Amino acid sequence: MGDKRKKHAPGFKAKVAIDALRERESIREISTRYQIHATQVSLWKGQLQDGATGIFEHPADKRGVRPDHEVALYEQIGRLKMELEWLKKKLPDLDR
């Protein structure tokens, strides 16, 4: 049976990626010290470099982006409106 995958905390990933960015040690030395594969160190380093610009973005620059919970709420409102319209059509008219 194969080994189970390890789930590393975001803080640990950041620590490894920052060490890799500093380039005081080789990727191989870093991977040996933290007991992870060298490819993983390189991947986390690349992710840090790609995502670093997002740290300095102003929240007003993200106007078109909605949080996930807000999107979920709008989806639920839409479903409830559809159910209400369906019920209005199916139930007999009580006003008459």
TORBANU-273536 format. One record per residue (C-alpha): residue in one letter; residue number from 0; y, x, z negated. Coordinates in steps of 0.05 Angstrom, whole numbers. Layout:
<sites>
<code:A pos:NUM yy:Y xx:X zz:Z>
...
</sites>
This chain:
<sites>
<code:M pos:0 yy:0 xx:0 zz:0>
<code:G pos:1 yy:69 xx:26 zz:17>
<code:D pos:2 yy:125 xx:43 zz:-30>
<code:K pos:3 yy:175 xx:-12 zz:-47>
<code:R pos:4 yy:246 xx:-3 zz:-24>
<code:K pos:5 yy:296 xx:18 zz:-76>
<code:K pos:6 yy:360 xx:-22 zz:-83>
<code:H pos:7 yy:418 xx:23 zz:-101>
<code:A pos:8 yy:481 xx:-1 zz:-135>
<code:P pos:9 yy:546 xx:0 zz:-96>
<code:G pos:10 yy:574 xx:50 zz:-145>
<code:F pos:11 yy:517 xx:98 zz:-133>
<code:K pos:12 yy:525 xx:91 zz:-58>
<code:A pos:13 yy:599 xx:106 zz:-63>
<code:K pos:14 yy:587 xx:167 zz:-107>
<code:V pos:15 yy:537 xx:195 zz:-57>
<code:A pos:16 yy:582 xx:180 zz:3>
<code:I pos:17 yy:643 xx:212 zz:-30>
<code:D pos:18 yy:602 xx:275 zz:-45>
<code:A pos:19 yy:581 xx:276 zz:28>
<code:L pos:20 yy:654 xx:269 zz:51>
<code:R pos:21 yy:676 xx:327 zz:7>
<code:E pos:22 yy:628 xx:372 zz:47>
<code:R pos:23 yy:620 xx:421 zz:-11>
<code:E pos:24 yy:545 xx:415 zz:-2>
<code:S pos:25 yy:501 xx:401 zz:58>
<code:I pos:26 yy:472 xx:332 zz:69>
<code:R pos:27 yy:404 xx:360 zz:52>
<code:E pos:28 yy:428 xx:387 zz:-15>
<code:I pos:29 yy:460 xx:321 zz:-32>
<code:S pos:30 yy:398 xx:282 zz:-13>
<code:T pos:31 yy:355 xx:328 zz:-56>
<code:R pos:32 yy:401 xx:322 zz:-116>
<code:Y pos:33 yy:403 xx:246 zz:-113>
<code:Q pos:34 yy:330 xx:240 zz:-91>
<code:I pos:35 yy:345 xx:199 zz:-29>
<code:H pos:36 yy:333 xx:211 zz:45>
<code:A pos:37 yy:384 xx:252 zz:84>
<code:T pos:38 yy:391 xx:197 zz:135>
<code:Q pos:39 yy:412 xx:149 zz:80>
<code:V pos:40 yy:466 xx:197 zz:57>
<code:S pos:41 yy:493 xx:202 zz:128>
<code:L pos:42 yy:491 xx:126 zz:136>
<code:W pos:43 yy:530 xx:114 zz:71>
<code:K pos:44 yy:580 xx:168 zz:91>
<code:G pos:45 yy:592 xx:134 zz:157>
<code:Q pos:46 yy:599 xx:66 zz:124>
<code:L pos:47 yy:651 xx:94 zz:76>
<code:Q pos:48 yy:690 xx:125 zz:133>
<code:D pos:49 yy:688 xx:60 zz:174>
<code:G pos:50 yy:707 xx:16 zz:115>
<code:A pos:51 yy:760 xx:60 zz:84>
<code:T pos:52 yy:817 xx:29 zz:125>
<code:G pos:53 yy:802 xx:-39 zz:94>
<code:I pos:54 yy:822 xx:-12 zz:25>
<code:F pos:55 yy:894 xx:-3 zz:47>
<code:E pos:56 yy:902 xx:-70 zz:84>
<code:H pos:57 yy:950 xx:-119 zz:54>
<code:P pos:58 yy:921 xx:-187 zz:36>
<code:A pos:59 yy:974 xx:-220 zz:80>
<code:D pos:60 yy:943 xx:-184 zz:140>
<code:K pos:61 yy:879 xx:-224 zz:130>
<code:R pos:62 yy:910 xx:-293 zz:140>
<code:G pos:63 yy:858 xx:-319 zz:188>
<code:V pos:64 yy:799 xx:-300 zz:144>
<code:R pos:65 yy:774 xx:-352 zz:95>
<code:P pos:66 yy:730 xx:-335 zz:35>
<code:D pos:67 yy:657 xx:-357 zz:41>
<code:H pos:68 yy:662 xx:-409 zz:-14>
<code:E pos:69 yy:721 xx:-442 zz:21>
<code:V pos:70 yy:682 xx:-445 zz:87>
<code:A pos:71 yy:623 xx:-477 zz:49>
<code:L pos:72 yy:669 xx:-529 zz:19>
<code:Y pos:73 yy:697 xx:-549 zz:87>
<code:E pos:74 yy:626 xx:-555 zz:114>
<code:Q pos:75 yy:607 xx:-600 zz:57>
<code:I pos:76 yy:669 xx:-643 zz:67>
<code:G pos:77 yy:651 xx:-651 zz:140>
<code:R pos:78 yy:579 xx:-672 zz:123>
<code:L pos:79 yy:604 xx:-722 zz:72>
<code:K pos:80 yy:653 xx:-752 zz:123>
<code:M pos:81 yy:597 xx:-760 zz:173>
<code:E pos:82 yy:552 xx:-793 zz:121>
<code:L pos:83 yy:608 xx:-841 zz:102>
<code:E pos:84 yy:620 xx:-861 zz:174>
<code:W pos:85 yy:545 xx:-872 zz:184>
<code:L pos:86 yy:541 xx:-916 zz:122>
<code:K pos:87 yy:601 xx:-957 zz:145>
<code:K pos:88 yy:566 xx:-972 zz:210>
<code:K pos:89 yy:498 xx:-987 zz:179>
<code:L pos:90 yy:519 xx:-1030 zz:120>
<code:P pos:91 yy:536 xx:-1103 zz:134>
<code:D pos:92 yy:610 xx:-1120 zz:133>
<code:L pos:93 yy:623 xx:-1144 zz:62>
<code:D pos:94 yy:693 xx:-1171 zz:76>
<code:R pos:95 yy:669 xx:-1233 zz:114>
</sites>
